[in-house]
Every structure is written in structure tokens, then in C-alpha cells.
Amino acid sequence: MKKRRYRATNVKQANSGKIASLAAGQRIVFNVDVAKDDFFAALMRADRSVIATIKWVHPQQTREVGNNIDA
């Protein structure tokens, strides 16, 4: 199986204000890809366009996801 590489922003550097403005008034899908300790998530609109892709280390940064990505 071929490994995929994501271009993702660390959750600490994610611009939650920008994400919130891009997601305002829309239904958003939060997709998570788990790879042992490294987690990745894509926030997508209903038309499948990606708003942001973020990454974090679980369990150390998992709480920050909820705090920083509050769209």
C-alpha cells in the first residue's frame, strides 16, 4: 500500500478565524485520518472542497484541536 503525504498545518498554527469565516453558514465535514500518533483532519464543505487540513500529535495536542478549531 502506497503512503500518502499531506500538506497540513499544525493545529497550533491553524488560523481558526480564517477557518471560521470560510465555514460560516455552511455544513462542514470533519474527516480524520489516524496514523498511530499522528492525526490529520480535513475540514470540507458539502461540495467536497477543502477549507483546511490540520495535523496534530495524539494524545498531546488533541485538546488543542477542539480549542483552536471552533468553527
N, CA, C and O atoms as a Maestro MAE file, in Angstrom:
{
 s_m_m2io_version
 :::
 2.0.0
}

f_m_ct {
 s_m_title
 :::
 protein
 m_atom[284] {
  # First column is atom index #
  i_m_mmod_type
  r_m_x_coord
  r_m_y_coord
  r_m_z_coord
  i_m_residue_number
  s_m_chain_name
  s_m_pdb_residue_name
  s_m_pdb_atom_name
  i_m_atomic_number
  :::
  1 25 0.836 -1.171 0.000 1 A "MET " " N  " 7
  2 3 0.000 0.000 0.000 1 A "MET " " CA " 6
  3 2 0.886 1.241 0.000 1 A "MET " " C  " 6
  4 15 1.828 1.338 0.787 1 A "MET " " O  " 8
  5 25 0.589 2.174 -0.870 2 A "LYS " " N  " 7
  6 3 1.384 3.382 -1.000 2 A "LYS " " CA " 6
  7 2 1.010 4.394 0.082 2 A "LYS " " C  " 6
  8 15 -0.170 4.608 0.363 2 A "LYS " " O  " 8
  9 25 2.030 5.015 0.688 3 A "LYS " " N  " 7
  10 3 1.783 6.018 1.713 3 A "LYS " " CA " 6
  11 2 1.431 7.350 1.060 3 A "LYS " " C  " 6
  12 15 1.948 7.694 -0.003 3 A "LYS " " O  " 8
  13 25 0.545 8.088 1.713 4 A "ARG " " N  " 7
  14 3 0.163 9.410 1.223 4 A "ARG " " CA " 6
  15 2 0.821 10.477 2.071 4 A "ARG " " C  " 6
  16 15 0.990 10.299 3.277 4 A "ARG " " O  " 8
  17 25 1.187 11.564 1.463 5 A "ARG " " N  " 7
  18 3 1.734 12.713 2.164 5 A "ARG " " CA " 6
  19 2 0.703 13.830 2.112 5 A "ARG " " C  " 6
  20 15 0.148 14.136 1.056 5 A "ARG " " O  " 8
  21 25 0.458 14.432 3.266 6 A "TYR " " N  " 7
  22 3 -0.487 15.533 3.341 6 A "TYR " " CA " 6
  23 2 0.254 16.852 3.511 6 A "TYR " " C  " 6
  24 15 1.301 16.908 4.156 6 A "TYR " " O  " 8
  25 25 -0.285 17.890 2.939 7 A "ARG " " N  " 7
  26 3 0.175 19.234 3.244 7 A "ARG " " CA " 6
  27 2 -0.791 19.749 4.294 7 A "ARG " " C  " 6
  28 15 -1.934 20.097 3.998 7 A "ARG " " O  " 8
  29 25 -0.313 19.789 5.509 8 A "ALA " " N  " 7
  30 3 -1.188 20.134 6.619 8 A "ALA " " CA " 6
  31 2 -0.520 21.167 7.509 8 A "ALA " " C  " 6
  32 15 0.706 21.242 7.592 8 A "ALA " " O  " 8
  33 25 -1.351 21.960 8.171 9 A "THR " " N  " 7
  34 3 -0.899 22.950 9.128 9 A "THR " " CA " 6
  35 2 -1.021 22.367 10.518 9 A "THR " " C  " 6
  36 15 -2.043 21.773 10.863 9 A "THR " " O  " 8
  37 25 0.023 22.537 11.321 10 A "ASN " " N  " 7
  38 3 -0.052 22.077 12.705 10 A "ASN " " CA " 6
  39 2 -1.184 22.813 13.404 10 A "ASN " " C  " 6
  40 15 -1.414 23.994 13.144 10 A "ASN " " O  " 8
  41 25 -1.879 22.132 14.277 11 A "VAL " " N  " 7
  42 3 -3.040 22.706 14.954 11 A "VAL " " CA " 6
  43 2 -2.673 23.992 15.707 11 A "VAL " " C  " 6
  44 15 -3.514 24.879 15.858 11 A "VAL " " O  " 8
  45 25 -1.437 24.099 16.174 12 A "LYS " " N  " 7
  46 3 -1.019 25.307 16.897 12 A "LYS " " CA " 6
  47 2 -0.913 26.514 15.966 12 A "LYS " " C  " 6
  48 15 -1.090 27.650 16.406 12 A "LYS " " O  " 8
  49 25 -0.627 26.281 14.691 13 A "GLN " " N  " 7
  50 3 -0.510 27.375 13.731 13 A "GLN " " CA " 6
  51 2 -1.774 27.596 12.905 13 A "GLN " " C  " 6
  52 15 -1.823 28.521 12.093 13 A "GLN " " O  " 8
  53 25 -2.782 26.777 13.096 14 A "ALA " " N  " 7
  54 3 -4.026 26.907 12.320 14 A "ALA " " CA " 6
  55 2 -4.697 28.239 12.627 14 A "ALA " " C  " 6
  56 15 -4.782 28.647 13.785 14 A "ALA " " O  " 8
  57 25 -5.171 28.908 11.592 15 A "ASN " " N  " 7
  58 3 -5.838 30.199 11.733 15 A "ASN " " CA " 6
  59 2 -7.341 29.949 11.906 15 A "ASN " " C  " 6
  60 15 -8.080 29.858 10.926 15 A "ASN " " O  " 8
  61 25 -7.776 29.840 13.153 16 A "SER " " N  " 7
  62 3 -9.168 29.492 13.423 16 A "SER " " CA " 6
  63 2 -10.132 30.571 12.944 16 A "SER " " C  " 6
  64 15 -11.262 30.257 12.568 16 A "SER " " O  " 8
  65 25 -9.716 31.831 12.948 17 A "GLY " " N  " 7
  66 3 -10.573 32.912 12.448 17 A "GLY " " CA " 6
  67 2 -10.830 32.775 10.959 17 A "GLY " " C  " 6
  68 15 -11.955 32.972 10.498 17 A "GLY " " O  " 8
  69 25 -9.807 32.443 10.214 18 A "LYS " " N  " 7
  70 3 -9.948 32.250 8.766 18 A "LYS " " CA " 6
  71 2 -10.815 31.038 8.474 18 A "LYS " " C  " 6
  72 15 -11.681 31.081 7.601 18 A "LYS " " O  " 8
  73 25 -10.580 29.956 9.209 19 A "ILE " " N  " 7
  74 3 -11.381 28.747 9.022 19 A "ILE " " CA " 6
  75 2 -12.851 29.030 9.330 19 A "ILE " " C  " 6
  76 15 -13.737 28.597 8.593 19 A "ILE " " O  " 8
  77 25 -13.105 29.750 10.409 20 A "ALA " " N  " 7
  78 3 -14.483 30.082 10.792 20 A "ALA " " CA " 6
  79 2 -15.161 30.935 9.723 20 A "ALA " " C  " 6
  80 15 -16.335 30.723 9.421 20 A "ALA " " O  " 8
  81 25 -14.439 31.895 9.149 21 A "SER " " N  " 7
  82 3 -15.054 32.746 8.124 21 A "SER " " CA " 6
  83 2 -15.330 31.962 6.841 21 A "SER " " C  " 6
  84 15 -16.337 32.207 6.176 21 A "SER " " O  " 8
  85 25 -14.454 31.026 6.484 22 A "LEU " " N  " 7
  86 3 -14.676 30.204 5.292 22 A "LEU " " CA " 6
  87 2 -15.810 29.206 5.486 22 A "LEU " " C  " 6
  88 15 -16.442 28.789 4.516 22 A "LEU " " O  " 8
  89 25 -16.074 28.819 6.736 23 A "ALA " " N  " 7
  90 3 -17.100 27.821 7.033 23 A "ALA " " CA " 6
  91 2 -18.435 28.427 7.456 23 A "ALA " " C  " 6
  92 15 -19.415 27.701 7.625 23 A "ALA " " O  " 8
  93 25 -18.484 29.719 7.625 24 A "ALA " " N  " 7
  94 3 -19.679 30.376 8.158 24 A "ALA " " CA " 6
  95 2 -20.936 30.039 7.352 24 A "ALA " " C  " 6
  96 15 -20.964 30.171 6.129 24 A "ALA " " O  " 8
  97 25 -21.968 29.601 8.066 25 A "GLY " " N  " 7
  98 3 -23.263 29.322 7.463 25 A "GLY " " CA " 6
  99 2 -23.325 28.069 6.608 25 A "GLY " " C  " 6
  100 15 -24.298 27.870 5.882 25 A "GLY " " O  " 8
  101 25 -22.313 27.228 6.677 26 A "GLN " " N  " 7
  102 3 -22.281 26.028 5.851 26 A "GLN " " CA " 6
  103 2 -22.190 24.781 6.719 26 A "GLN " " C  " 6
  104 15 -21.727 24.831 7.858 26 A "GLN " " O  " 8
  105 25 -22.630 23.686 6.172 27 A "ARG " " N  " 7
  106 3 -22.434 22.395 6.828 27 A "ARG " " CA " 6
  107 2 -21.019 21.939 6.508 27 A "ARG " " C  " 6
  108 15 -20.616 21.929 5.344 27 A "ARG " " O  " 8
  109 25 -20.260 21.561 7.535 28 A "ILE " " N  " 7
  110 3 -18.860 21.195 7.380 28 A "ILE " " CA " 6
  111 2 -18.656 19.734 7.784 28 A "ILE " " C  " 6
  112 15 -19.241 19.256 8.756 28 A "ILE " " O  " 8
  113 25 -17.827 19.048 7.028 29 A "VAL " " N  " 7
  114 3 -17.454 17.672 7.341 29 A "VAL " " CA " 6
  115 2 -16.032 17.702 7.890 29 A "VAL " " C  " 6
  116 15 -15.149 18.344 7.321 29 A "VAL " " O  " 8
  117 25 -15.819 16.997 9.008 30 A "PHE " " N  " 7
  118 3 -14.512 16.913 9.655 30 A "PHE " " CA " 6
  119 2 -14.008 15.487 9.475 30 A "PHE " " C  " 6
  120 15 -14.434 14.581 10.192 30 A "PHE " " O  " 8
  121 25 -13.097 15.283 8.515 31 A "ASN " " N  " 7
  122 3 -12.552 13.957 8.203 31 A "ASN " " CA " 6
  123 2 -11.250 13.754 8.949 31 A "ASN " " C  " 6
  124 15 -10.384 14.629 8.922 31 A "ASN " " O  " 8
  125 25 -11.093 12.625 9.613 32 A "VAL " " N  " 7
  126 3 -9.882 12.360 10.379 32 A "VAL " " CA " 6
  127 2 -9.179 11.123 9.830 32 A "VAL " " C  " 6
  128 15 -9.808 10.099 9.563 32 A "VAL " " O  " 8
  129 25 -7.859 11.239 9.667 33 A "ASP " " N  " 7
  130 3 -7.013 10.122 9.278 33 A "ASP " " CA " 6
  131 2 -6.043 9.874 10.433 33 A "ASP " " C  " 6
  132 15 -5.277 10.759 10.813 33 A "ASP " " O  " 8
  133 25 -6.086 8.677 10.978 34 A "VAL " " N  " 7
  134 3 -5.280 8.331 12.142 34 A "VAL " " CA " 6
  135 2 -4.128 7.435 11.704 34 A "VAL " " C  " 6
  136 15 -4.337 6.395 11.079 34 A "VAL " " O  " 8
  137 25 -2.914 7.851 12.040 35 A "ALA " " N  " 7
  138 3 -1.728 7.050 11.744 35 A "ALA " " CA " 6
  139 2 -0.882 6.971 13.008 35 A "ALA " " C  " 6
  140 15 0.026 7.775 13.219 35 A "ALA " " O  " 8
  141 25 -1.193 6.000 13.833 36 A "LYS " " N  " 7
  142 3 -0.544 5.814 15.137 36 A "LYS " " CA " 6
  143 2 -0.677 7.073 15.982 36 A "LYS " " C  " 6
  144 15 -1.758 7.342 16.507 36 A "LYS " " O  " 8
  145 25 0.398 7.858 16.130 37 A "ASP " " N  " 7
  146 3 0.345 9.063 16.967 37 A "ASP " " CA " 6
  147 2 0.033 10.323 16.167 37 A "ASP " " C  " 6
  148 15 -0.367 11.336 16.740 37 A "ASP " " O  " 8
  149 25 0.211 10.271 14.858 38 A "ASP " " N  " 7
  150 3 -0.016 11.448 14.012 38 A "ASP " " CA " 6
  151 2 -1.435 11.430 13.467 38 A "ASP " " C  " 6
  152 15 -1.834 10.499 12.767 38 A "ASP " " O  " 8
  153 25 -2.186 12.466 13.795 39 A "PHE " " N  " 7
  154 3 -3.557 12.596 13.315 39 A "PHE " " CA " 6
  155 2 -3.611 13.723 12.298 39 A "PHE " " C  " 6
  156 15 -2.935 14.740 12.454 39 A "PHE " " O  " 8
  157 25 -4.414 13.544 11.258 40 A "PHE " " N  " 7
  158 3 -4.652 14.568 10.245 40 A "PHE " " CA " 6
  159 2 -6.153 14.737 10.101 40 A "PHE " " C  " 6
  160 15 -6.910 13.778 10.250 40 A "PHE " " O  " 8
  161 25 -6.585 15.959 9.811 41 A "ALA " " N  " 7
  162 3 -8.013 16.201 9.594 41 A "ALA " " CA " 6
  163 2 -8.187 17.192 8.457 41 A "ALA " " C  " 6
  164 15 -7.416 18.142 8.312 41 A "ALA " " O  " 8
  165 25 -9.208 16.954 7.659 42 A "ALA " " N  " 7
  166 3 -9.583 17.878 6.594 42 A "ALA " " CA " 6
  167 2 -10.974 18.398 6.910 42 A "ALA " " C  " 6
  168 15 -11.888 17.622 7.187 42 A "ALA " " O  " 8
  169 25 -11.126 19.699 6.867 43 A "LEU " " N  " 7
  170 3 -12.438 20.323 7.018 43 A "LEU " " CA " 6
  171 2 -12.936 20.645 5.623 43 A "LEU " " C  " 6
  172 15 -12.303 21.397 4.883 43 A "LEU " " O  " 8
  173 25 -14.100 20.056 5.261 44 A "MET " " N  " 7
  174 3 -14.605 20.170 3.896 44 A "MET " " CA " 6
  175 2 -16.035 20.703 3.859 44 A "MET " " C  " 6
  176 15 -16.830 20.484 4.774 44 A "MET " " O  " 8
  177 25 -16.333 21.408 2.772 45 A "ARG " " N  " 7
  178 3 -17.702 21.854 2.515 45 A "ARG " " CA " 6
  179 2 -18.493 20.711 1.892 45 A "ARG " " C  " 6
  180 15 -17.931 19.664 1.571 45 A "ARG " " O  " 8
  181 25 -19.783 20.912 1.724 46 A "ALA " " N  " 7
  182 3 -20.652 19.890 1.137 46 A "ALA " " CA " 6
  183 2 -20.256 19.548 -0.294 46 A "ALA " " C  " 6
  184 15 -20.491 18.426 -0.742 46 A "ALA " " O  " 8
  185 25 -19.654 20.501 -1.027 47 A "ASP " " N  " 7
  186 3 -19.222 20.235 -2.400 47 A "ASP " " CA " 6
  187 2 -17.843 19.562 -2.464 47 A "ASP " " C  " 6
  188 15 -17.259 19.429 -3.539 47 A "ASP " " O  " 8
  189 25 -17.336 19.144 -1.309 48 A "ARG " " N  " 7
  190 3 -16.063 18.442 -1.138 48 A "ARG " " CA " 6
  191 2 -14.839 19.315 -1.347 48 A "ARG " " C  " 6
  192 15 -13.737 18.789 -1.504 48 A "ARG " " O  " 8
  193 25 -14.996 20.623 -1.355 49 A "SER " " N  " 7
  194 3 -13.831 21.495 -1.409 49 A "SER " " CA " 6
  195 2 -13.259 21.621 0.002 49 A "SER " " C  " 6
  196 15 -13.996 21.783 0.974 49 A "SER " " O  " 8
  197 25 -11.949 21.544 0.091 50 A "VAL " " N  " 7
  198 3 -11.273 21.536 1.390 50 A "VAL " " CA " 6
  199 2 -11.055 22.960 1.880 50 A "VAL " " C  " 6
  200 15 -10.510 23.800 1.163 50 A "VAL " " O  " 8
  201 25 -11.486 23.219 3.106 51 A "ILE " " N  " 7
  202 3 -11.269 24.521 3.740 51 A "ILE " " CA " 6
  203 2 -9.886 24.552 4.369 51 A "ILE " " C  " 6
  204 15 -9.147 25.522 4.204 51 A "ILE " " O  " 8
  205 25 -9.534 23.495 5.090 52 A "ALA " " N  " 7
  206 3 -8.236 23.430 5.756 52 A "ALA " " CA " 6
  207 2 -7.880 21.984 6.048 52 A "ALA " " C  " 6
  208 15 -8.755 21.136 6.224 52 A "ALA " " O  " 8
  209 25 -6.583 21.714 6.097 53 A "THR " " N  " 7
  210 3 -6.076 20.427 6.528 53 A "THR " " CA " 6
  211 2 -5.132 20.683 7.689 53 A "THR " " C  " 6
  212 15 -4.177 21.450 7.569 53 A "THR " " O  " 8
  213 25 -5.405 20.040 8.803 54 A "ILE " " N  " 7
  214 3 -4.598 20.254 10.004 54 A "ILE " " CA " 6
  215 2 -4.008 18.934 10.479 54 A "ILE " " C  " 6
  216 15 -4.477 17.858 10.109 54 A "ILE " " O  " 8
  217 25 -2.974 19.035 11.302 55 A "LYS " " N  " 7
  218 3 -2.355 17.842 11.877 55 A "LYS " " CA " 6
  219 2 -2.049 18.090 13.340 55 A "LYS " " C  " 6
  220 15 -1.878 19.229 13.774 55 A "LYS " " O  " 8
  221 25 -1.982 16.997 14.095 56 A "TRP " " N  " 7
  222 3 -1.617 17.079 15.496 56 A "TRP " " CA " 6
  223 2 -1.114 15.731 15.975 56 A "TRP " " C  " 6
  224 15 -1.324 14.707 15.325 56 A "TRP " " O  " 8
  225 25 -0.447 15.744 17.120 57 A "VAL " " N  " 7
  226 3 0.066 14.524 17.734 57 A "VAL " " CA " 6
  227 2 -0.886 14.137 18.853 57 A "VAL " " C  " 6
  228 15 -1.190 14.935 19.740 57 A "VAL " " O  " 8
  229 25 -1.350 12.889 18.793 58 A "HIS " " N  " 7
  230 3 -2.273 12.386 19.805 58 A "HIS " " CA " 6
  231 2 -1.484 11.582 20.828 58 A "HIS " " C  " 6
  232 15 -0.618 10.805 20.427 58 A "HIS " " O  " 8
  233 25 -1.726 11.719 22.081 59 A "PRO " " N  " 7
  234 3 -2.773 12.480 22.745 59 A "PRO " " CA " 6
  235 2 -2.346 13.887 23.170 59 A "PRO " " C  " 6
  236 15 -3.172 14.650 23.672 59 A "PRO " " O  " 8
  237 25 -1.080 14.242 22.980 60 A "GLN " " N  " 7
  238 3 -0.559 15.502 23.498 60 A "GLN " " CA " 6
  239 2 -1.307 16.737 23.004 60 A "GLN " " C  " 6
  240 15 -1.543 17.651 23.793 60 A "GLN " " O  " 8
  241 25 -1.683 16.796 21.747 61 A "GLN " " N  " 7
  242 3 -2.297 18.001 21.186 61 A "GLN " " CA " 6
  243 2 -3.783 17.858 20.895 61 A "GLN " " C  " 6
  244 15 -4.376 18.773 20.324 61 A "GLN " " O  " 8
  245 25 -4.400 16.757 21.261 62 A "THR " " N  " 7
  246 3 -5.787 16.523 20.899 62 A "THR " " CA " 6
  247 2 -6.727 17.571 21.479 62 A "THR " " C  " 6
  248 15 -7.662 17.990 20.797 62 A "THR " " O  " 8
  249 25 -6.510 18.002 22.703 63 A "ARG " " N  " 7
  250 3 -7.379 19.045 23.282 63 A "ARG " " CA " 6
  251 2 -7.294 20.353 22.518 63 A "ARG " " C  " 6
  252 15 -8.275 21.093 22.438 63 A "ARG " " O  " 8
  253 25 -6.130 20.644 21.956 64 A "GLU " " N  " 7
  254 3 -5.937 21.886 21.203 64 A "GLU " " CA " 6
  255 2 -6.784 21.909 19.943 64 A "GLU " " C  " 6
  256 15 -7.150 22.987 19.472 64 A "GLU " " O  " 8
  257 25 -7.102 20.760 19.389 65 A "VAL " " N  " 7
  258 3 -7.937 20.705 18.184 65 A "VAL " " CA " 6
  259 2 -9.286 21.328 18.483 65 A "VAL " " C  " 6
  260 15 -9.757 22.179 17.729 65 A "VAL " " O  " 8
  261 25 -9.905 20.922 19.556 66 A "GLY " " N  " 7
  262 3 -11.202 21.485 19.942 66 A "GLY " " CA " 6
  263 2 -11.123 22.943 20.318 66 A "GLY " " C  " 6
  264 15 -12.058 23.702 20.060 66 A "GLY " " O  " 8
  265 25 -10.028 23.349 20.923 67 A "ASN " " N  " 7
  266 3 -9.874 24.747 21.340 67 A "ASN " " CA " 6
  267 2 -9.561 25.666 20.165 67 A "ASN " " C  " 6
  268 15 -10.069 26.787 20.109 67 A "ASN " " O  " 8
  269 25 -8.739 25.215 19.230 68 A "ASN " " N  " 7
  270 3 -8.304 26.071 18.125 68 A "ASN " " CA " 6
  271 2 -9.226 26.007 16.907 68 A "ASN " " C  " 6
  272 15 -9.358 26.991 16.179 68 A "ASN " " O  " 8
  273 25 -9.850 24.882 16.686 69 A "ILE " " N  " 7
  274 3 -10.745 24.735 15.538 69 A "ILE " " CA " 6
  275 2 -12.168 24.712 16.065 69 A "ILE " " C  " 6
  276 15 -12.756 23.649 16.264 69 A "ILE " " O  " 8
  277 25 -12.695 25.863 16.281 70 A "ASP " " N  " 7
  278 3 -14.036 26.012 16.862 70 A "ASP " " CA " 6
  279 2 -14.894 26.778 15.866 70 A "ASP " " C  " 6
  280 15 -15.440 27.835 16.181 70 A "ASP " " O  " 8
  281 25 -15.004 26.230 14.659 71 A "ALA " " N  " 7
  282 3 -15.699 26.931 13.577 71 A "ALA " " CA " 6
  283 2 -17.192 26.801 13.726 71 A "ALA " " C  " 6
  284 15 -17.943 27.328 12.906 71 A "ALA " " O  " 8
  :::
 }
 m_bond[283] {
  # First column is bond index #
  i_m_from
  i_m_to
  i_m_order
  :::
  1 1 2 1
  2 2 3 1
  3 3 4 2
  4 3 5 1
  5 5 6 1
  6 6 7 1
  7 7 8 2
  8 7 9 1
  9 9 10 1
  10 10 11 1
  11 11 12 2
  12 11 13 1
  13 13 14 1
  14 14 15 1
  15 15 16 2
  16 15 17 1
  17 17 18 1
  18 18 19 1
  19 19 20 2
  20 19 21 1
  21 21 22 1
  22 22 23 1
  23 23 24 2
  24 23 25 1
  25 25 26 1
  26 26 27 1
  27 27 28 2
  28 27 29 1
  29 29 30 1
  30 30 31 1
  31 31 32 2
  32 31 33 1
  33 33 34 1
  34 34 35 1
  35 35 36 2
  36 35 37 1
  37 37 38 1
  38 38 39 1
  39 39 40 2
  40 39 41 1
  41 41 42 1
  42 42 43 1
  43 43 44 2
  44 43 45 1
  45 45 46 1
  46 46 47 1
  47 47 48 2
  48 47 49 1
  49 49 50 1
  50 50 51 1
  51 51 52 2
  52 51 53 1
  53 53 54 1
  54 54 55 1
  55 55 56 2
  56 55 57 1
  57 57 58 1
  58 58 59 1
  59 59 60 2
  60 59 61 1
  61 61 62 1
  62 62 63 1
  63 63 64 2
  64 63 65 1
  65 65 66 1
  66 66 67 1
  67 67 68 2
  68 67 69 1
  69 69 70 1
  70 70 71 1
  71 71 72 2
  72 71 73 1
  73 73 74 1
  74 74 75 1
  75 75 76 2
  76 75 77 1
  77 77 78 1
  78 78 79 1
  79 79 80 2
  80 79 81 1
  81 81 82 1
  82 82 83 1
  83 83 84 2
  84 83 85 1
  85 85 86 1
  86 86 87 1
  87 87 88 2
  88 87 89 1
  89 89 90 1
  90 90 91 1
  91 91 92 2
  92 91 93 1
  93 93 94 1
  94 94 95 1
  95 95 96 2
  96 95 97 1
  97 97 98 1
  98 98 99 1
  99 99 100 2
  100 99 101 1
  101 101 102 1
  102 102 103 1
  103 103 104 2
  104 103 105 1
  105 105 106 1
  106 106 107 1
  107 107 108 2
  108 107 109 1
  109 109 110 1
  110 110 111 1
  111 111 112 2
  112 111 113 1
  113 113 114 1
  114 114 115 1
  115 115 116 2
  116 115 117 1
  117 117 118 1
  118 118 119 1
  119 119 120 2
  120 119 121 1
  121 121 122 1
  122 122 123 1
  123 123 124 2
  124 123 125 1
  125 125 126 1
  126 126 127 1
  127 127 128 2
  128 127 129 1
  129 129 130 1
  130 130 131 1
  131 131 132 2
  132 131 133 1
  133 133 134 1
  134 134 135 1
  135 135 136 2
  136 135 137 1
  137 137 138 1
  138 138 139 1
  139 139 140 2
  140 139 141 1
  141 141 142 1
  142 142 143 1
  143 143 144 2
  144 143 145 1
  145 145 146 1
  146 146 147 1
  147 147 148 2
  148 147 149 1
  149 149 150 1
  150 150 151 1
  151 151 152 2
  152 151 153 1
  153 153 154 1
  154 154 155 1
  155 155 156 2
  156 155 157 1
  157 157 158 1
  158 158 159 1
  159 159 160 2
  160 159 161 1
  161 161 162 1
  162 162 163 1
  163 163 164 2
  164 163 165 1
  165 165 166 1
  166 166 167 1
  167 167 168 2
  168 167 169 1
  169 169 170 1
  170 170 171 1
  171 171 172 2
  172 171 173 1
  173 173 174 1
  174 174 175 1
  175 175 176 2
  176 175 177 1
  177 177 178 1
  178 178 179 1
  179 179 180 2
  180 179 181 1
  181 181 182 1
  182 182 183 1
  183 183 184 2
  184 183 185 1
  185 185 186 1
  186 186 187 1
  187 187 188 2
  188 187 189 1
  189 189 190 1
  190 190 191 1
  191 191 192 2
  192 191 193 1
  193 193 194 1
  194 194 195 1
  195 195 196 2
  196 195 197 1
  197 197 198 1
  198 198 199 1
  199 199 200 2
  200 199 201 1
  201 201 202 1
  202 202 203 1
  203 203 204 2
  204 203 205 1
  205 205 206 1
  206 206 207 1
  207 207 208 2
  208 207 209 1
  209 209 210 1
  210 210 211 1
  211 211 212 2
  212 211 213 1
  213 213 214 1
  214 214 215 1
  215 215 216 2
  216 215 217 1
  217 217 218 1
  218 218 219 1
  219 219 220 2
  220 219 221 1
  221 221 222 1
  222 222 223 1
  223 223 224 2
  224 223 225 1
  225 225 226 1
  226 226 227 1
  227 227 228 2
  228 227 229 1
  229 229 230 1
  230 230 231 1
  231 231 232 2
  232 231 233 1
  233 233 234 1
  234 234 235 1
  235 235 236 2
  236 235 237 1
  237 237 238 1
  238 238 239 1
  239 239 240 2
  240 239 241 1
  241 241 242 1
  242 242 243 1
  243 243 244 2
  244 243 245 1
  245 245 246 1
  246 246 247 1
  247 247 248 2
  248 247 249 1
  249 249 250 1
  250 250 251 1
  251 251 252 2
  252 251 253 1
  253 253 254 1
  254 254 255 1
  255 255 256 2
  256 255 257 1
  257 257 258 1
  258 258 259 1
  259 259 260 2
  260 259 261 1
  261 261 262 1
  262 262 263 1
  263 263 264 2
  264 263 265 1
  265 265 266 1
  266 266 267 1
  267 267 268 2
  268 267 269 1
  269 269 270 1
  270 270 271 1
  271 271 272 2
  272 271 273 1
  273 273 274 1
  274 274 275 1
  275 275 276 2
  276 275 277 1
  277 277 278 1
  278 278 279 1
  279 279 280 2
  280 279 281 1
  281 281 282 1
  282 282 283 1
  283 283 284 2
  :::
 }
}
